[in-house]
């Protein structure tokens, strides 16, 4: 049981580290499809399979991306409360997303090339 718990902790930590490196790119990609408010972005990330991502993670990242002119926001009326900020990709955000996607694809290809021989090589005892 201890080994299973340890594996789960290791898996969660690895997932967190991987997400940390890709979260801004994923948010930009989601906004490239359609503008959204923070709550909607959290929901889209969960639907995409990233699991529960806190608002405390998303909102500071959106604020940073806004300061960097990667996203812009506008206030829109909410049917259930105060106005909300709806974020959209800027031209600069589109340029950065395109560059990051190319960089990510090169990186993923490199990692996959390193890992692929592991799947096909015999294990040593």
SULNOR-V313971 format. One record per helix or strand. SS is the DSSP state (H for helix, E for strand). FROM is the first residue (numbers start at 1). LEN is the number of residues. If there is no record, write none. Layout:
ss=<SS:SS>
from=<FROM:FROM>
len=<LEN:LEN>
//
This chain:
ss=<H:E:H:H:E:E:H>
from=<2:36:38:55:71:81:91>
len=<32:2:13:13:8:9:30>
//
